[in-house]
Amino acid sequence: MSLPPLTTAEIVAVGSELLGSTRIDTNSLFLSERLGALGIVLRAKAVVGDDRVDLSAIVSQALSRADLVVCTGGLGPTDDDLTREAVADVLGLALTEDPAIASTRWPA
């Protein structure tokens, strides 16, 4: 069984720092270009602060309109990042930690 092709996408940029005037969301610009190169139509982009309820609502709306939802961060994966939890809430899934991945050291 093959999956239907991805034809539409939405980008959700997450981070309260992106709502101010001192940070530019360059991640979404890069992703827009790459999605277009793949023939995927970008339907919308949203910026949402670090609020689990707001993030869940934006992700839920995006999933209702697009085949693919790409979440990108502001400054990186910080301790207060709620993206995983919000997406798990929307999808009705429980989060589990994989010890092999959790113990991996990523290059700085």
ROSE-4610 file (N, C-alpha, C; in Angstrom, 1 decimal, always signed):
// ROSE-4610
residu = [M/M/M/S/S/S/L/L/L/P/P/P/P/P/P/L/L/L/T/T/T/T/T/T/A/A/A/E/E/E/I/I/I/V/V/V/A/A/A/V/V/V/G/G/G/S/S/S/E/E/E/L/L/L/L/L/L/G/G/G/S/S/S/T/T/T/R/R/R/I/I/I/D/D/D/T/T/T/N/N/N/S/S/S/L/L/L/F/F/F/L/L/L/S/S/S/E/E/E/R/R/R/L/L/L/G/G/G/A/A/A/L/L/L/G/G/G/I/I/I/V/V/V/L/L/L/R/R/R/A/A/A/K/K/K/A/A/A/V/V/V/V/V/V/G/G/G/D/D/D/D/D/D/R/R/R/V/V/V/D/D/D/L/L/L/S/S/S/A/A/A/I/I/I/V/V/V/S/S/S/Q/Q/Q/A/A/A/L/L/L/S/S/S/R/R/R/A/A/A/D/D/D/L/L/L/V/V/V/V/V/V/C/C/C/T/T/T/G/G/G/G/G/G/L/L/L/G/G/G/P/P/P/T/T/T/D/D/D/D/D/D/D/D/D/L/L/L/T/T/T/R/R/R/E/E/E/A/A/A/V/V/V/A/A/A/D/D/D/V/V/V/L/L/L/G/G/G/L/L/L/A/A/A/L/L/L/T/T/T/E/E/E/D/D/D/P/P/P/A/A/A/I/I/I/A/A/A/S/S/S/T/T/T/R/R/R/W/W/W/P/P/P/A/A/A]
num = [1/1/1/2/2/2/3/3/3/4/4/4/5/5/5/6/6/6/7/7/7/8/8/8/9/9/9/10/10/10/11/11/11/12/12/12/13/13/13/14/14/14/15/15/15/16/16/16/17/17/17/18/18/18/19/19/19/20/20/20/21/21/21/22/22/22/23/23/23/24/24/24/25/25/25/26/26/26/27/27/27/28/28/28/29/29/29/30/30/30/31/31/31/32/32/32/33/33/33/34/34/34/35/35/35/36/36/36/37/37/37/38/38/38/39/39/39/40/40/40/41/41/41/42/42/42/43/43/43/44/44/44/45/45/45/46/46/46/47/47/47/48/48/48/49/49/49/50/50/50/51/51/51/52/52/52/53/53/53/54/54/54/55/55/55/56/56/56/57/57/57/58/58/58/59/59/59/60/60/60/61/61/61/62/62/62/63/63/63/64/64/64/65/65/65/66/66/66/67/67/67/68/68/68/69/69/69/70/70/70/71/71/71/72/72/72/73/73/73/74/74/74/75/75/75/76/76/76/77/77/77/78/78/78/79/79/79/80/80/80/81/81/81/82/82/82/83/83/83/84/84/84/85/85/85/86/86/86/87/87/87/88/88/88/89/89/89/90/90/90/91/91/91/92/92/92/93/93/93/94/94/94/95/95/95/96/96/96/97/97/97/98/98/98/99/99/99/100/100/100/101/101/101/102/102/102/103/103/103/104/104/104/105/105/105/106/106/106/107/107/107/108/108/108]
x = [+0.8/+0.0/+0.9/+0.7/+1.5/+0.7/+1.4/+0.8/+0.5/-0.6/-0.8/+0.3/+0.5/+1.7/+1.4/+2.4/+2.3/+2.3/+1.2/+1.0/+0.9/+0.5/+0.4/+1.1/+1.5/+2.2/+1.9/+2.1/+2.1/+3.3/+3.8/+5.0/+4.5/+4.9/+4.6/+6.0/+6.2/+7.5/+7.2/+7.9/+7.6/+8.7/+8.2/+9.1/+8.7/+8.5/+8.1/+9.1/+10.3/+11.3/+11.1/+10.3/+10.0/+8.9/+8.1/+7.0/+7.5/+8.7/+9.2/+9.9/+10.6/+11.2/+12.7/+13.3/+14.7/+15.2/+14.3/+14.7/+13.9/+14.6/+14.0/+13.9/+12.7/+12.4/+13.0/+14.3/+15.0/+14.7/+14.3/+14.0/+12.9/+11.8/+10.6/+11.0/+11.8/+12.2/+12.9/+13.9/+14.6/+13.6/+12.7/+11.8/+10.8/+10.4/+9.5/+10.2/+11.4/+12.2/+12.3/+12.7/+12.9/+11.5/+10.5/+9.2/+8.8/+8.9/+8.6/+9.4/+10.7/+11.5/+11.1/+10.4/+9.9/+8.5/+7.9/+6.6/+5.5/+5.8/+4.8/+4.3/+3.0/+2.5/+2.4/+3.0/+2.9/+1.6/+0.7/-0.6/-0.6/+0.3/+0.3/+1.6/+1.9/+3.0/+2.4/+2.8/+2.3/+3.5/+3.4/+4.4/+3.6/+4.0/+3.3/+4.3/+3.9/+4.8/+4.9/+5.7/+5.9/+4.7/+3.6/+2.4/+1.8/+1.7/+1.2/-0.2/-1.1/-2.5/-2.5/-1.8/-1.8/-1.1/+0.0/+0.7/-0.2/-0.9/-1.7/-2.8/-3.4/-4.5/-3.9/-2.8/-2.2/-1.9/-1.3/-0.9/-2.2/-3.2/-4.5/-5.1/-5.1/-5.6/-4.8/-3.5/-2.7/-2.9/-3.0/-3.2/-4.6/-5.5/-6.8/-6.8/-5.7/-5.7/-4.6/-3.6/-2.4/-2.0/-1.3/-0.8/+0.4/+1.1/+2.4/+2.5/+2.8/+3.0/+4.4/+5.2/+6.6/+6.7/+7.1/+7.3/+8.8/+9.1/+10.5/+10.6/+11.8/+12.0/+12.6/+12.7/+13.3/+14.8/+15.2/+16.6/+17.2/+16.3/+16.8/+16.1/+16.4/+15.7/+16.1/+15.4/+15.6/+14.8/+15.1/+14.4/+12.9/+12.6/+11.2/+10.4/+11.0/+10.3/+9.1/+8.0/+6.7/+6.2/+7.0/+6.5/+6.1/+7.0/+6.7/+5.4/+5.3/+4.1/+2.8/+2.9/+1.7/+1.3/+2.3/+1.9/+1.4/+2.0/+1.5/+0.0/-0.3/-1.6/-2.6/-2.2/-3.1/-3.3/-2.3/-2.4/-2.9/-3.1/-3.6/-2.6/-1.3/-0.2/+0.5/+1.0/+1.9/+3.3/+4.1/+5.5/+6.2/+7.2/+8.1/+9.5/+10.4/+11.8/+12.6/+13.4/+14.2/+15.6/+16.0/+17.3/+18.5/+18.4/+19.5/+19.7/+18.5/+18.6/+18.9/+18.3/+18.5/+20.0/+20.7/+22.1/+23.1/+22.6/+23.4/+23.9/+25.2/+25.8/+25.8/+25.2/+25.1/+26.3/+26.8/+27.9/+27.4/+28.2/+27.8/+27.8]
y = [-1.2/+0.0/+1.2/+2.1/+3.4/+4.5/+5.5/+6.6/+7.7/+8.5/+9.5/+10.5/+11.2/+12.2/+13.4/+14.0/+15.2/+16.4/+17.1/+18.2/+19.6/+19.6/+20.9/+20.8/+22.0/+22.0/+23.3/+23.3/+24.5/+24.5/+25.6/+25.7/+26.4/+25.9/+26.5/+26.8/+28.1/+28.5/+28.8/+28.1/+28.1/+28.8/+29.8/+30.5/+31.9/+32.2/+33.6/+34.6/+34.3/+35.2/+35.7/+34.8/+35.1/+36.1/+36.4/+37.3/+38.7/+38.9/+40.3/+40.8/+41.9/+42.5/+42.3/+41.4/+41.2/+39.9/+39.1/+37.8/+37.6/+37.2/+36.9/+35.4/+35.0/+33.6/+33.1/+32.9/+32.4/+31.0/+30.2/+28.8/+28.6/+29.4/+29.3/+29.7/+30.7/+31.1/+29.9/+29.3/+28.2/+27.0/+26.7/+25.6/+25.9/+27.1/+27.5/+27.2/+27.6/+27.4/+25.9/+25.1/+23.7/+23.0/+23.3/+22.7/+23.0/+24.3/+24.7/+23.9/+23.7/+22.9/+21.5/+21.0/+19.6/+19.5/+20.7/+20.7/+20.7/+21.0/+21.0/+22.5/+22.7/+24.1/+24.5/+25.6/+26.1/+26.9/+26.4/+27.0/+28.1/+28.0/+29.0/+28.8/+29.9/+29.9/+30.6/+30.1/+30.7/+30.8/+31.8/+32.0/+31.9/+31.1/+31.0/+31.0/+31.6/+31.7/+30.4/+30.4/+29.2/+29.0/+28.6/+28.3/+27.0/+26.0/+24.7/+24.7/+25.5/+25.6/+26.2/+27.4/+28.1/+27.2/+26.6/+25.7/+24.5/+23.9/+22.8/+23.2/+24.4/+24.9/+25.2/+25.8/+26.1/+24.8/+23.8/+22.6/+21.8/+21.8/+21.1/+21.8/+23.1/+23.8/+23.5/+23.5/+23.2/+21.8/+20.8/+19.5/+19.3/+20.1/+20.0/+20.6/+21.3/+22.0/+21.5/+20.8/+20.5/+19.0/+18.5/+17.1/+17.0/+18.0/+18.0/+19.3/+19.1/+20.2/+20.2/+21.2/+21.3/+22.3/+21.8/+22.7/+23.0/+24.3/+24.7/+25.6/+25.6/+26.4/+27.8/+28.5/+29.8/+29.7/+29.6/+29.5/+28.1/+27.1/+25.7/+25.0/+23.7/+22.9/+23.2/+24.1/+24.5/+23.7/+23.8/+23.0/+23.4/+24.6/+25.0/+24.7/+24.0/+23.7/+22.8/+23.2/+22.4/+21.8/+21.8/+21.3/+19.8/+19.0/+17.6/+17.3/+17.9/+17.7/+18.2/+19.3/+19.9/+19.0/+18.5/+17.7/+16.3/+15.8/+14.5/+14.7/+15.9/+16.1/+16.1/+16.8/+16.9/+15.6/+14.7/+13.4/+12.3/+12.7/+11.7/+10.6/+10.9/+10.0/+10.2/+9.2/+9.3/+9.4/+10.3/+10.4/+9.3/+8.7/+7.7/+8.1/+7.9/+8.2/+7.0/+7.1/+6.0/+6.2/+5.4/+5.6/+5.7/+4.9/+5.0/+6.3/+7.0/+8.3/+9.3/+9.2/+10.2/+10.2/+9.1/+9.1/+9.6/+9.8/+10.2/+11.6/+11.8/+13.2/+13.8/+14.9/+15.6/+16.6/+16.8/+17.8/+19.2/+20.0/+21.4/+22.2]
z = [+0.0/+0.0/+0.0/-0.9/-1.0/-0.4/+0.1/+0.7/-0.4/-0.2/-1.2/-1.2/-2.3/-2.4/-1.5/-1.0/-0.3/-1.3/-1.3/-2.3/-1.6/-0.3/+0.4/+1.7/+2.2/+3.5/+4.2/+5.5/+6.3/+7.2/+7.5/+8.4/+9.7/+10.8/+12.1/+12.8/+12.9/+13.6/+15.1/+15.9/+17.4/+18.1/+18.9/+19.8/+20.1/+21.4/+21.7/+21.2/+21.1/+20.6/+19.1/+18.4/+17.0/+16.9/+18.0/+17.9/+18.1/+18.6/+18.8/+17.5/+17.6/+16.5/+16.4/+17.3/+17.3/+16.6/+16.3/+15.6/+14.3/+13.3/+12.0/+11.8/+11.3/+11.1/+9.8/+9.7/+8.5/+8.2/+9.3/+9.0/+8.1/+8.3/+7.4/+6.0/+5.8/+4.4/+3.7/+4.4/+3.9/+3.5/+4.5/+4.2/+3.1/+3.0/+1.9/+0.5/+0.4/-0.8/-1.1/-0.1/-0.3/-0.7/+0.0/-0.3/-1.7/-2.1/-3.5/-4.5/-4.2/-5.1/-5.3/-4.3/-4.3/-4.9/-5.3/-5.9/-4.8/-3.6/-2.5/-2.4/-2.4/-2.3/-0.9/-0.5/+0.8/+1.0/+1.8/+2.0/+3.0/+4.1/+5.1/+6.0/+6.7/+7.7/+8.9/+10.1/+11.3/+12.3/+13.1/+14.2/+15.5/+16.4/+17.7/+18.8/+19.9/+21.1/+21.8/+22.9/+23.7/+24.7/+24.1/+24.9/+24.3/+25.2/+24.8/+24.2/+24.7/+24.2/+22.9/+22.7/+21.4/+20.4/+20.7/+19.8/+19.3/+20.3/+19.9/+19.0/+19.2/+18.3/+16.9/+16.8/+15.5/+14.7/+15.4/+14.8/+14.3/+15.2/+14.8/+13.6/+13.5/+12.3/+11.1/+11.2/+10.1/+9.6/+10.5/+10.0/+9.3/+9.6/+8.9/+7.5/+7.2/+5.9/+5.0/+5.5/+4.7/+4.9/+3.8/+3.9/+4.8/+4.9/+5.7/+6.6/+7.8/+8.7/+9.2/+9.0/+9.5/+10.6/+11.8/+12.9/+13.0/+13.2/+13.3/+14.5/+15.1/+16.3/+16.0/+17.1/+17.0/+17.3/+18.5/+18.9/+19.0/+18.9/+19.0/+20.1/+20.3/+21.2/+22.7/+23.3/+24.6/+25.6/+26.9/+27.9/+28.0/+27.6/+27.7/+26.4/+25.4/+24.2/+24.4/+24.0/+24.2/+22.9/+21.9/+20.6/+20.6/+21.2/+21.2/+22.0/+23.1/+23.9/+23.2/+22.6/+21.9/+20.8/+20.0/+18.8/+19.3/+20.4/+20.9/+21.4/+22.0/+22.5/+21.3/+20.2/+19.0/+18.4/+18.3/+17.7/+18.6/+19.9/+20.9/+21.2/+21.1/+21.3/+22.6/+23.2/+24.4/+24.0/+24.7/+24.4/+25.2/+24.5/+25.2/+24.9/+25.8/+25.6/+25.2/+24.1/+23.7/+24.3/+25.2/+25.9/+24.9/+23.8/+22.9/+22.2/+21.9/+21.3/+22.4/+23.6/+24.6/+25.1/+24.9/+25.4/+24.3/+23.1/+22.0/+22.2/+22.0/+22.1/+20.7/+20.5/+19.2/+19.2/+18.0/+17.8/+18.2/+18.7/+19.1/+17.9]
